[in-house]
């Protein structure tokens, strides 16, 4: 028996991402930067729950300090799906925020993508992956990646995605005690914007970097200090526009050992790579 119509409450993960590298290769006339990056999913992130409402209202029922509900990407994503689909149902949305905000881990974008995928299922609106990704792009450049739901080589503003196969890996992720505004880093005059483009077939064997890292480290010494600390154990790099940094390690036990040695001024987690998004198969 089809019981999908009886579902009124679902609980869903919103995984973090890493940018294994991030090159800025140009800038469009509208000011958006042209990027190349390799996105990697992690088995660690936020969790969201969605309860069906019959009155069409969208309510965020959990408090997120510093993020008014009306501005939250989760609420905006839900309303965008309502508008695009003509759906008259609503939802209560609860967000268990575990990822640091302003960390470059894609927390807000991942929450928005999970919202689109989950409500597309809960409301039975029937949008396909491409339609959800198009909605997501209006909310943020990283949202389409989470809807794509696999490790990816990304170009354009981050929306041109091609699946890549990466070996499983363990990572240590470190959050310094600072929030780095994405807009500030991308608008910095000193940002490199002419890195030579890579071919997808070459990136794994190429020398790569995060072009935003030097700007963030110069403006936020806490980021530089976190990289220096983590680099004692393995090559460390900033993800996204910061502030979080990461390093790939050989095993879970190595990751745990590093996390346990983390000084009190910063936070550290261990995380394993994910081959695909936990909700990947919820979308055609």
PLY file of the C-alpha trace (Angstrom):
ply
format ascii 1.0
element vertex 284
property float x
property float y
property float z
element edge 283
property int vertex1
property int vertex2
end_header
0.00 0.00 0.00
1.22 3.51 -0.82
1.53 5.21 2.54
3.41 8.31 1.36
0.28 10.42 1.67
0.04 9.50 5.35
3.49 10.90 6.20
3.27 14.06 8.25
6.70 14.25 9.92
10.14 13.49 8.51
13.63 13.93 9.96
16.49 14.59 7.55
20.26 15.19 7.52
21.92 18.23 5.95
25.55 17.19 5.45
28.56 19.49 5.37
30.80 19.91 2.36
34.47 20.59 1.82
36.06 22.46 -1.05
39.11 20.31 -1.71
40.41 23.25 -3.71
38.88 26.53 -4.86
40.25 28.57 -7.75
38.89 31.92 -8.87
39.44 32.01 -12.63
37.53 35.16 -13.58
34.65 37.49 -12.93
31.43 38.02 -14.85
30.07 41.40 -15.87
27.41 41.10 -13.14
30.09 40.79 -10.47
29.77 37.06 -9.81
33.05 35.19 -9.68
33.85 32.29 -11.99
35.15 29.37 -9.97
36.56 25.90 -10.21
36.30 23.63 -7.19
35.98 20.03 -6.09
33.11 19.51 -3.66
33.20 16.64 -1.18
30.32 15.56 1.08
30.87 14.68 4.75
28.90 12.42 7.10
28.54 15.27 9.60
26.17 18.22 9.56
22.88 19.74 10.64
19.57 17.91 11.07
16.16 19.21 10.10
12.65 17.95 10.77
9.55 18.84 8.77
5.99 18.53 9.99
3.16 18.88 7.50
0.73 21.77 8.00
-2.58 22.00 6.20
-2.92 25.79 6.41
-0.10 26.73 4.02
2.00 28.47 6.69
5.77 28.05 6.86
7.01 28.24 10.45
10.56 27.75 11.71
9.89 26.39 15.17
13.50 26.40 16.44
15.53 29.47 17.33
18.82 30.18 15.56
20.65 33.09 17.23
21.42 35.85 14.76
19.25 34.42 11.98
15.69 35.80 11.86
13.25 33.26 10.47
12.25 35.47 7.54
15.87 35.64 6.37
16.67 31.95 6.93
17.45 30.05 3.73
15.32 27.20 5.06
12.20 29.37 5.17
13.04 31.01 1.85
13.54 27.59 0.24
10.18 26.35 1.50
8.40 29.42 0.17
10.19 29.16 -3.17
8.99 25.57 -3.54
5.44 26.59 -2.64
5.48 29.30 -5.30
7.07 27.14 -7.99
4.74 24.19 -7.43
1.51 25.94 -6.46
1.41 23.78 -3.33
-1.07 24.90 -0.67
0.39 22.83 2.14
2.74 24.28 4.74
5.28 23.01 7.24
6.77 23.44 10.68
10.53 23.29 10.28
12.95 22.54 13.11
16.69 23.03 12.59
19.29 21.37 14.81
22.22 23.62 13.93
25.49 21.76 14.40
27.67 23.32 11.70
29.35 26.63 12.57
27.91 29.57 10.66
30.34 31.44 8.44
32.56 28.37 8.37
32.71 27.55 4.66
31.09 24.15 5.24
27.92 24.98 3.33
25.60 24.77 6.33
22.98 27.25 5.16
23.07 25.96 1.59
22.85 22.35 2.74
19.89 23.20 4.99
18.15 24.87 2.04
18.79 21.88 -0.24
17.50 19.43 2.38
14.41 21.61 2.74
13.72 21.54 -1.00
14.25 17.78 -1.23
12.29 16.95 1.92
9.30 19.18 1.22
9.19 18.06 -2.40
8.61 14.59 -0.93
6.37 15.60 1.99
4.17 17.81 -0.19
4.33 15.42 -3.18
5.09 18.31 -5.50
6.95 16.12 -7.98
9.76 18.43 -9.08
12.80 16.67 -10.55
16.44 17.21 -9.62
17.02 19.83 -12.29
13.98 21.85 -11.24
15.00 21.75 -7.58
18.56 22.75 -8.47
17.27 25.74 -10.45
15.24 26.84 -7.43
18.26 26.31 -5.20
20.56 28.43 -7.36
18.36 31.45 -6.66
19.04 30.93 -2.96
22.79 30.37 -3.11
25.53 29.14 -5.43
26.27 26.03 -3.32
22.66 24.81 -3.04
22.64 23.00 -6.43
25.61 20.88 -5.33
23.72 19.47 -2.35
20.74 18.70 -4.58
23.11 17.09 -7.12
24.11 14.95 -4.17
27.46 13.51 -5.21
31.10 14.55 -5.03
31.53 16.95 -7.92
33.87 19.08 -9.97
32.15 22.47 -10.19
32.57 25.41 -12.54
30.72 28.63 -13.35
29.54 30.20 -10.10
29.46 26.66 -8.72
26.35 25.41 -10.49
27.98 23.57 -13.44
28.50 20.17 -11.81
30.12 16.96 -13.01
30.27 13.86 -10.81
33.73 12.68 -9.77
34.83 9.47 -8.08
37.00 10.01 -5.02
38.39 7.36 -2.67
36.90 7.23 0.84
38.73 9.39 3.35
38.74 10.64 6.92
39.11 14.31 7.72
39.70 16.56 10.69
37.76 19.82 10.49
38.74 22.73 12.72
36.65 25.81 13.46
38.59 28.84 14.72
36.73 31.27 16.99
35.73 33.67 14.21
33.04 34.06 11.54
34.25 35.02 8.07
31.71 36.87 5.87
31.74 35.39 2.37
30.93 38.71 0.68
33.90 40.42 2.34
36.38 37.84 1.07
35.05 37.79 -2.49
35.00 41.60 -2.69
38.58 42.03 -1.43
40.76 43.99 -3.85
43.72 41.69 -3.18
41.84 38.50 -4.15
43.44 36.58 -7.01
40.89 36.36 -9.86
42.96 35.02 -12.76
44.05 31.51 -11.77
44.64 29.32 -14.82
41.68 26.96 -15.38
42.14 23.23 -14.83
40.66 20.35 -16.78
38.55 17.94 -14.74
40.82 15.08 -15.83
43.88 16.89 -14.51
42.85 18.34 -11.18
43.77 15.35 -9.00
47.34 15.45 -10.26
47.64 19.24 -10.33
48.93 21.67 -7.75
45.86 23.33 -6.28
45.00 25.80 -3.56
42.16 27.85 -2.14
42.49 31.32 -3.67
40.40 32.79 -0.85
42.68 31.48 1.90
45.36 34.18 1.71
42.75 36.94 1.97
40.98 35.28 4.91
44.23 34.58 6.75
45.41 38.16 6.30
42.17 39.61 7.63
41.45 36.97 10.27
44.60 35.77 12.06
42.50 33.10 13.82
42.17 31.28 10.48
45.91 31.38 9.93
46.51 30.07 13.46
44.10 27.17 12.91
45.88 26.20 9.68
49.25 26.35 11.44
48.01 24.12 14.27
46.39 21.50 12.03
49.38 21.48 9.67
51.42 19.84 12.44
49.54 16.63 11.66
48.73 16.77 7.92
48.56 19.32 5.10
45.77 21.74 6.05
43.67 24.05 3.92
40.71 26.38 4.34
37.34 25.32 2.92
35.16 27.73 0.99
35.57 31.34 2.11
36.43 30.16 5.64
36.68 30.14 8.53
36.94 26.34 8.89
40.04 24.44 7.86
40.53 20.75 7.21
43.11 18.04 6.70
42.82 14.54 5.28
44.20 11.86 7.60
44.95 8.18 7.22
42.37 6.68 9.57
39.56 7.30 12.03
41.94 6.67 14.92
44.34 9.31 13.60
41.43 11.74 13.29
40.29 11.00 16.83
43.79 11.49 18.22
44.10 14.90 16.54
40.65 15.99 17.71
41.50 15.05 21.29
44.66 17.17 21.17
42.79 20.26 19.96
43.53 23.34 22.10
40.63 24.98 23.89
40.54 28.10 21.73
39.36 26.17 18.67
36.88 23.34 18.02
37.64 20.20 16.05
35.61 17.31 14.64
36.35 14.13 12.78
34.31 13.38 9.68
34.18 10.72 7.00
33.51 11.29 3.33
30.12 10.41 1.84
29.83 8.94 -1.66
26.39 10.50 -2.07
23.88 12.62 -0.20
21.68 10.59 2.20
18.57 11.98 0.41
19.94 11.48 -3.11
17.40 8.81 -4.02
14.46 10.97 -2.92
14.73 12.91 -6.19
14.53 11.71 -9.79
0 1
1 2
2 3
3 4
4 5
5 6
6 7
7 8
8 9
9 10
10 11
11 12
12 13
13 14
14 15
15 16
16 17
17 18
18 19
19 20
20 21
21 22
22 23
23 24
24 25
25 26
26 27
27 28
28 29
29 30
30 31
31 32
32 33
33 34
34 35
35 36
36 37
37 38
38 39
39 40
40 41
41 42
42 43
43 44
44 45
45 46
46 47
47 48
48 49
49 50
50 51
51 52
52 53
53 54
54 55
55 56
56 57
57 58
58 59
59 60
60 61
61 62
62 63
63 64
64 65
65 66
66 67
67 68
68 69
69 70
70 71
71 72
72 73
73 74
74 75
75 76
76 77
77 78
78 79
79 80
80 81
81 82
82 83
83 84
84 85
85 86
86 87
87 88
88 89
89 90
90 91
91 92
92 93
93 94
94 95
95 96
96 97
97 98
98 99
99 100
100 101
101 102
102 103
103 104
104 105
105 106
106 107
107 108
108 109
109 110
110 111
111 112
112 113
113 114
114 115
115 116
116 117
117 118
118 119
119 120
120 121
121 122
122 123
123 124
124 125
125 126
126 127
127 128
128 129
129 130
130 131
131 132
132 133
133 134
134 135
135 136
136 137
137 138
138 139
139 140
140 141
141 142
142 143
143 144
144 145
145 146
146 147
147 148
148 149
149 150
150 151
151 152
152 153
153 154
154 155
155 156
156 157
157 158
158 159
159 160
160 161
161 162
162 163
163 164
164 165
165 166
166 167
167 168
168 169
169 170
170 171
171 172
172 173
173 174
174 175
175 176
176 177
177 178
178 179
179 180
180 181
181 182
182 183
183 184
184 185
185 186
186 187
187 188
188 189
189 190
190 191
191 192
192 193
193 194
194 195
195 196
196 197
197 198
198 199
199 200
200 201
201 202
202 203
203 204
204 205
205 206
206 207
207 208
208 209
209 210
210 211
211 212
212 213
213 214
214 215
215 216
216 217
217 218
218 219
219 220
220 221
221 222
222 223
223 224
224 225
225 226
226 227
227 228
228 229
229 230
230 231
231 232
232 233
233 234
234 235
235 236
236 237
237 238
238 239
239 240
240 241
241 242
242 243
243 244
244 245
245 246
246 247
247 248
248 249
249 250
250 251
251 252
252 253
253 254
254 255
255 256
256 257
257 258
258 259
259 260
260 261
261 262
262 263
263 264
264 265
265 266
266 267
267 268
268 269
269 270
270 271
271 272
272 273
273 274
274 275
275 276
276 277
277 278
278 279
279 280
280 281
281 282
282 283
